């Protein structure tokens, strides 16, 4: 494999790593939001039962 081909493959690999990292960050944000929503739902249910 030529040096140019190797550099091309490395660049593609770096792009894929960046993509996966971005997806992981998005998933983390979404799961945090989901957790927040669940807590908000539980808290509103508790408030309803208090009255």
mmCIF file as gemmi writes it, N, C-alpha and C atoms, coordinates in Angstrom:
data_model
loop_
_atom_site.group_PDB
_atom_site.id
_atom_site.type_symbol
_atom_site.label_atom_id
_atom_site.label_alt_id
_atom_site.label_comp_id
_atom_site.label_asym_id
_atom_site.label_entity_id
_atom_site.label_seq_id
_atom_site.pdbx_PDB_ins_code
_atom_site.Cartn_x
_atom_site.Cartn_y
_atom_site.Cartn_z
_atom_site.occupancy
_atom_site.B_iso_or_equiv
_atom_site.pdbx_formal_charge
_atom_site.auth_seq_id
_atom_site.auth_asym_id
_atom_site.pdbx_PDB_model_num
ATOM 1 N N . UNK Axp A 1 ? 0.859 -1.188 0 1 0 ? 1 A 1
ATOM 2 C CA . UNK Axp A 1 ? 0 0 0 1 0 ? 1 A 1
ATOM 3 C C . UNK Axp A 1 ? 0.896 1.24 0 1 0 ? 1 A 1
ATOM 4 N N . UNK Axp A 2 ? 0.544 2.188 -0.809 1 0 ? 2 A 1
ATOM 5 C CA . UNK Axp A 2 ? 1.358 3.404 -0.904 1 0 ? 2 A 1
ATOM 6 C C . UNK Axp A 2 ? 1.112 4.311 0.302 1 0 ? 2 A 1
ATOM 7 N N . UNK Axp A 3 ? 2.024 5.229 0.477 1 0 ? 3 A 1
ATOM 8 C CA . UNK Axp A 3 ? 1.916 6.192 1.575 1 0 ? 3 A 1
ATOM 9 C C . UNK Axp A 3 ? 0.635 7.026 1.437 1 0 ? 3 A 1
ATOM 10 N N . UNK Axp A 4 ? 0.309 7.383 0.201 1 0 ? 4 A 1
ATOM 11 C CA . UNK Axp A 4 ? -0.887 8.194 -0.053 1 0 ? 4 A 1
ATOM 12 C C . UNK Axp A 4 ? -2.157 7.424 0.339 1 0 ? 4 A 1
ATOM 13 N N . UNK Axp A 5 ? -2.197 6.133 -0.023 1 0 ? 5 A 1
ATOM 14 C CA . UNK Axp A 5 ? -3.353 5.294 0.336 1 0 ? 5 A 1
ATOM 15 C C . UNK Axp A 5 ? -3.48 5.185 1.851 1 0 ? 5 A 1
ATOM 16 N N . UNK Axp A 6 ? -2.343 5.028 2.512 1 0 ? 6 A 1
ATOM 17 C CA . UNK Axp A 6 ? -2.34 4.915 3.969 1 0 ? 6 A 1
ATOM 18 C C . UNK Axp A 6 ? -2.896 6.184 4.604 1 0 ? 6 A 1
ATOM 19 N N . UNK Axp A 7 ? -2.456 7.336 4.119 1 0 ? 7 A 1
ATOM 20 C CA . UNK Axp A 7 ? -2.939 8.614 4.645 1 0 ? 7 A 1
ATOM 21 C C . UNK Axp A 7 ? -4.438 8.768 4.402 1 0 ? 7 A 1
ATOM 22 N N . UNK Axp A 8 ? -4.891 8.305 3.242 1 0 ? 8 A 1
ATOM 23 C CA . UNK Axp A 8 ? -6.312 8.382 2.896 1 0 ? 8 A 1
ATOM 24 C C . UNK Axp A 8 ? -7.136 7.529 3.867 1 0 ? 8 A 1
ATOM 25 N N . UNK Axp A 9 ? -6.655 6.322 4.147 1 0 ? 9 A 1
ATOM 26 C CA . UNK Axp A 9 ? -7.346 5.432 5.077 1 0 ? 9 A 1
ATOM 27 C C . UNK Axp A 9 ? -7.373 6.021 6.482 1 0 ? 9 A 1
ATOM 28 N N . UNK Axp A 10 ? -6.248 6.592 6.907 1 0 ? 10 A 1
ATOM 29 C CA . UNK Axp A 10 ? -6.187 7.202 8.235 1 0 ? 10 A 1
ATOM 30 C C . UNK Axp A 10 ? -7.17 8.365 8.35 1 0 ? 10 A 1
ATOM 31 N N . UNK Axp A 11 ? -7.273 9.167 7.304 1 0 ? 11 A 1
ATOM 32 C CA . UNK Axp A 11 ? -8.201 10.298 7.307 1 0 ? 11 A 1
ATOM 33 C C . UNK Axp A 11 ? -9.644 9.8 7.417 1 0 ? 11 A 1
ATOM 34 N N . UNK Axp A 12 ? -9.958 8.745 6.681 1 0 ? 12 A 1
ATOM 35 C CA . UNK Axp A 12 ? -11.306 8.169 6.73 1 0 ? 12 A 1
ATOM 36 C C . UNK Axp A 12 ? -11.599 7.616 8.124 1 0 ? 12 A 1
ATOM 37 N N . UNK Axp A 13 ? -10.597 6.977 8.719 1 0 ? 13 A 1
ATOM 38 C CA . UNK Axp A 13 ? -10.741 6.415 10.063 1 0 ? 13 A 1
ATOM 39 C C . UNK Axp A 13 ? -10.99 7.525 11.082 1 0 ? 13 A 1
ATOM 40 N N . UNK Axp A 14 ? -10.247 8.613 10.961 1 0 ? 14 A 1
ATOM 41 C CA . UNK Axp A 14 ? -10.431 9.746 11.873 1 0 ? 14 A 1
ATOM 42 C C . UNK Axp A 14 ? -11.832 10.333 11.736 1 0 ? 14 A 1
ATOM 43 N N . UNK Axp A 15 ? -12.342 10.411 10.51 1 0 ? 15 A 1
ATOM 44 C CA . UNK Axp A 15 ? -13.705 10.904 10.284 1 0 ? 15 A 1
ATOM 45 C C . UNK Axp A 15 ? -14.721 10.008 10.982 1 0 ? 15 A 1
ATOM 46 N N . UNK Axp A 16 ? -14.516 8.688 10.859 1 0 ? 16 A 1
ATOM 47 C CA . UNK Axp A 16 ? -15.433 7.737 11.492 1 0 ? 16 A 1
ATOM 48 C C . UNK Axp A 16 ? -15.393 7.861 13.005 1 0 ? 16 A 1
ATOM 49 N N . UNK Axp A 17 ? -14.192 8.021 13.56 1 0 ? 17 A 1
ATOM 50 C CA . UNK Axp A 17 ? -14.048 8.172 15.012 1 0 ? 17 A 1
ATOM 51 C C . UNK Axp A 17 ? -14.778 9.432 15.481 1 0 ? 17 A 1
ATOM 52 N N . UNK Axp A 18 ? -14.622 10.523 14.733 1 0 ? 18 A 1
ATOM 53 C CA . UNK Axp A 18 ? -15.294 11.777 15.083 1 0 ? 18 A 1
ATOM 54 C C . UNK Axp A 18 ? -16.812 11.6 15.037 1 0 ? 18 A 1
ATOM 55 N N . UNK Axp A 19 ? -17.288 10.876 14.042 1 0 ? 19 A 1
ATOM 56 C CA . UNK Axp A 19 ? -18.718 10.624 13.885 1 0 ? 19 A 1
ATOM 57 C C . UNK Axp A 19 ? -19.263 9.824 15.07 1 0 ? 19 A 1
ATOM 58 N N . UNK Axp A 20 ? -18.568 8.751 15.423 1 0 ? 20 A 1
ATOM 59 C CA . UNK Axp A 20 ? -18.995 7.902 16.542 1 0 ? 20 A 1
ATOM 60 C C . UNK Axp A 20 ? -18.965 8.687 17.851 1 0 ? 20 A 1
ATOM 61 N N . UNK Axp A 21 ? -17.919 9.487 18.045 1 0 ? 21 A 1
ATOM 62 C CA . UNK Axp A 21 ? -17.813 10.3 19.256 1 0 ? 21 A 1
ATOM 63 C C . UNK Axp A 21 ? -18.984 11.272 19.349 1 0 ? 21 A 1
ATOM 64 N N . UNK Axp A 22 ? -19.316 11.903 18.236 1 0 ? 22 A 1
ATOM 65 C CA . UNK Axp A 22 ? -20.448 12.821 18.201 1 0 ? 22 A 1
ATOM 66 C C . UNK Axp A 22 ? -21.756 12.12 18.519 1 0 ? 22 A 1
ATOM 67 N N . UNK Axp A 23 ? -21.924 10.899 18.001 1 0 ? 23 A 1
ATOM 68 C CA . UNK Axp A 23 ? -23.137 10.123 18.265 1 0 ? 23 A 1
ATOM 69 C C . UNK Axp A 23 ? -23.22 9.769 19.74 1 0 ? 23 A 1
ATOM 70 N N . UNK Axp A 24 ? -22.092 9.358 20.331 1 0 ? 24 A 1
ATOM 71 C CA . UNK Axp A 24 ? -22.081 9.012 21.755 1 0 ? 24 A 1
ATOM 72 C C . UNK Axp A 24 ? -22.478 10.207 22.599 1 0 ? 24 A 1
ATOM 73 N N . UNK Axp A 25 ? -21.949 11.397 22.243 1 0 ? 25 A 1
ATOM 74 C CA . UNK Axp A 25 ? -22.293 12.604 22.992 1 0 ? 25 A 1
ATOM 75 C C . UNK Axp A 25 ? -23.777 12.907 22.873 1 0 ? 25 A 1
ATOM 76 N N . UNK Axp A 26 ? -24.334 12.733 21.677 1 0 ? 26 A 1
ATOM 77 C CA . UNK Axp A 26 ? -25.76 12.987 21.466 1 0 ? 26 A 1
ATOM 78 C C . UNK Axp A 26 ? -26.6 12.004 22.277 1 0 ? 26 A 1
ATOM 79 N N . UNK Axp A 27 ? -26.193 10.73 22.283 1 0 ? 27 A 1
ATOM 80 C CA . UNK Axp A 27 ? -26.921 9.705 23.041 1 0 ? 27 A 1
ATOM 81 C C . UNK Axp A 27 ? -26.899 10.051 24.527 1 0 ? 27 A 1
ATOM 82 N N . UNK Axp A 28 ? -25.742 10.507 25.026 1 0 ? 28 A 1
ATOM 83 C CA . UNK Axp A 28 ? -25.625 10.888 26.433 1 0 ? 28 A 1
ATOM 84 C C . UNK Axp A 28 ? -26.587 12.02 26.761 1 0 ? 28 A 1
ATOM 85 N N . UNK Axp A 29 ? -26.636 13.028 25.9 1 0 ? 29 A 1
ATOM 86 C CA . UNK Axp A 29 ? -27.543 14.162 26.108 1 0 ? 29 A 1
ATOM 87 C C . UNK Axp A 29 ? -28.987 13.682 26.115 1 0 ? 29 A 1
ATOM 88 N N . UNK Axp A 30 ? -29.34 12.81 25.162 1 0 ? 30 A 1
ATOM 89 C CA . UNK Axp A 30 ? -30.709 12.3 25.091 1 0 ? 30 A 1
ATOM 90 C C . UNK Axp A 30 ? -31.068 11.493 26.325 1 0 ? 30 A 1
ATOM 91 N N . UNK Axp A 31 ? -30.161 10.643 26.812 1 0 ? 31 A 1
ATOM 92 C CA . UNK Axp A 31 ? -30.478 9.832 27.988 1 0 ? 31 A 1
ATOM 93 C C . UNK Axp A 31 ? -30.566 10.713 29.233 1 0 ? 31 A 1
ATOM 94 N N . UNK Axp A 32 ? -29.754 11.78 29.301 1 0 ? 32 A 1
ATOM 95 C CA . UNK Axp A 32 ? -29.87 12.731 30.411 1 0 ? 32 A 1
ATOM 96 C C . UNK Axp A 32 ? -31.226 13.418 30.376 1 0 ? 32 A 1
ATOM 97 N N . UNK Axp A 33 ? -31.667 13.803 29.172 1 0 ? 33 A 1
ATOM 98 C CA . UNK Axp A 33 ? -32.974 14.448 29.028 1 0 ? 33 A 1
ATOM 99 C C . UNK Axp A 33 ? -34.085 13.491 29.436 1 0 ? 33 A 1
ATOM 100 N N . UNK Axp A 34 ? -33.948 12.233 29.038 1 0 ? 34 A 1
ATOM 101 C CA . UNK Axp A 34 ? -34.958 11.228 29.371 1 0 ? 34 A 1
ATOM 102 C C . UNK Axp A 34 ? -35.038 11.062 30.883 1 0 ? 34 A 1
ATOM 103 N N . UNK Axp A 35 ? -33.875 10.985 31.533 1 0 ? 35 A 1
ATOM 104 C CA . UNK Axp A 35 ? -33.821 10.859 32.989 1 0 ? 35 A 1
ATOM 105 C C . UNK Axp A 35 ? -34.495 12.055 33.647 1 0 ? 35 A 1
ATOM 106 N N . UNK Axp A 36 ? -34.204 13.24 33.145 1 0 ? 36 A 1
ATOM 107 C CA . UNK Axp A 36 ? -34.804 14.47 33.676 1 0 ? 36 A 1
ATOM 108 C C . UNK Axp A 36 ? -36.32 14.438 33.521 1 0 ? 36 A 1
ATOM 109 N N . UNK Axp A 37 ? -36.788 13.974 32.354 1 0 ? 37 A 1
ATOM 110 C CA . UNK Axp A 37 ? -38.226 13.89 32.104 1 0 ? 37 A 1
ATOM 111 C C . UNK Axp A 37 ? -38.874 12.908 33.075 1 0 ? 37 A 1
ATOM 112 N N . UNK Axp A 38 ? -38.214 11.767 33.308 1 0 ? 38 A 1
ATOM 113 C CA . UNK Axp A 38 ? -38.766 10.756 34.22 1 0 ? 38 A 1
ATOM 114 C C . UNK Axp A 38 ? -38.875 11.342 35.629 1 0 ? 38 A 1
ATOM 115 N N . UNK Axp A 39 ? -37.808 12.034 36.081 1 0 ? 39 A 1
ATOM 116 C CA . UNK Axp A 39 ? -37.847 12.652 37.407 1 0 ? 39 A 1
ATOM 117 C C . UNK Axp A 39 ? -38.953 13.702 37.492 1 0 ? 39 A 1
ATOM 118 N N . UNK Axp A 40 ? -39.089 14.513 36.444 1 0 ? 40 A 1
ATOM 119 C CA . UNK Axp A 40 ? -40.126 15.545 36.423 1 0 ? 40 A 1
ATOM 120 C C . UNK Axp A 40 ? -41.509 14.894 36.502 1 0 ? 40 A 1
ATOM 121 N N . UNK Axp A 41 ? -41.689 13.798 35.755 1 0 ? 41 A 1
ATOM 122 C CA . UNK Axp A 41 ? -42.963 13.078 35.756 1 0 ? 41 A 1
ATOM 123 C C . UNK Axp A 41 ? -43.252 12.532 37.152 1 0 ? 41 A 1
ATOM 124 N N . UNK Axp A 42 ? -42.248 11.906 37.784 1 0 ? 42 A 1
ATOM 125 C CA . UNK Axp A 42 ? -42.44 11.348 39.124 1 0 ? 42 A 1
ATOM 126 C C . UNK Axp A 42 ? -42.762 12.45 40.118 1 0 ? 42 A 1
ATOM 127 N N . UNK Axp A 43 ? -42.053 13.58 40.01 1 0 ? 43 A 1
ATOM 128 C CA . UNK Axp A 43 ? -42.295 14.693 40.926 1 0 ? 43 A 1
ATOM 129 C C . UNK Axp A 43 ? -43.693 15.253 40.752 1 0 ? 43 A 1
ATOM 130 N N . UNK Axp A 44 ? -44.163 15.371 39.51 1 0 ? 44 A 1
ATOM 131 C CA . UNK Axp A 44 ? -45.508 15.905 39.291 1 0 ? 44 A 1
ATOM 132 C C . UNK Axp A 44 ? -46.549 14.906 39.792 1 0 ? 44 A 1
ATOM 133 N N . UNK Axp A 45 ? -46.276 13.609 39.659 1 0 ? 45 A 1
ATOM 134 C CA . UNK Axp A 45 ? -47.19 12.594 40.19 1 0 ? 45 A 1
ATOM 135 C C . UNK Axp A 45 ? -47.258 12.705 41.711 1 0 ? 45 A 1
ATOM 136 N N . UNK Axp A 46 ? -46.096 12.898 42.347 1 0 ? 46 A 1
ATOM 137 C CA . UNK Axp A 46 ? -46.056 13.028 43.801 1 0 ? 46 A 1
ATOM 138 C C . UNK Axp A 46 ? -46.845 14.255 44.249 1 0 ? 46 A 1
ATOM 139 N N . UNK Axp A 47 ? -46.679 15.358 43.529 1 0 ? 47 A 1
ATOM 140 C CA . UNK Axp A 47 ? -47.394 16.589 43.876 1 0 ? 47 A 1
ATOM 141 C C . UNK Axp A 47 ? -48.908 16.387 43.756 1 0 ? 47 A 1
ATOM 142 N N . UNK Axp A 48 ? -49.326 15.649 42.742 1 0 ? 48 A 1
ATOM 143 C CA . UNK Axp A 48 ? -50.757 15.396 42.567 1 0 ? 48 A 1
ATOM 144 C C . UNK Axp A 48 ? -51.308 14.593 43.741 1 0 ? 48 A 1
ATOM 145 N N . UNK Axp A 49 ? -50.513 13.642 44.236 1 0 ? 49 A 1
ATOM 146 C CA . UNK Axp A 49 ? -50.98 12.795 45.331 1 0 ? 49 A 1
ATOM 147 C C . UNK Axp A 49 ? -51 13.543 46.663 1 0 ? 49 A 1
ATOM 148 N N . UNK Axp A 50 ? -50.218 14.626 46.755 1 0 ? 50 A 1
ATOM 149 C CA . UNK Axp A 50 ? -50.175 15.386 48.006 1 0 ? 50 A 1
ATOM 150 C C . UNK Axp A 50 ? -51.503 16.091 48.278 1 0 ? 50 A 1
ATOM 151 N N . UNK Axp A 51 ? -52.2 16.489 47.215 1 0 ? 51 A 1
ATOM 152 C CA . UNK Axp A 51 ? -53.427 17.271 47.408 1 0 ? 51 A 1
ATOM 153 C C . UNK Axp A 51 ? -54.639 16.391 47.639 1 0 ? 51 A 1
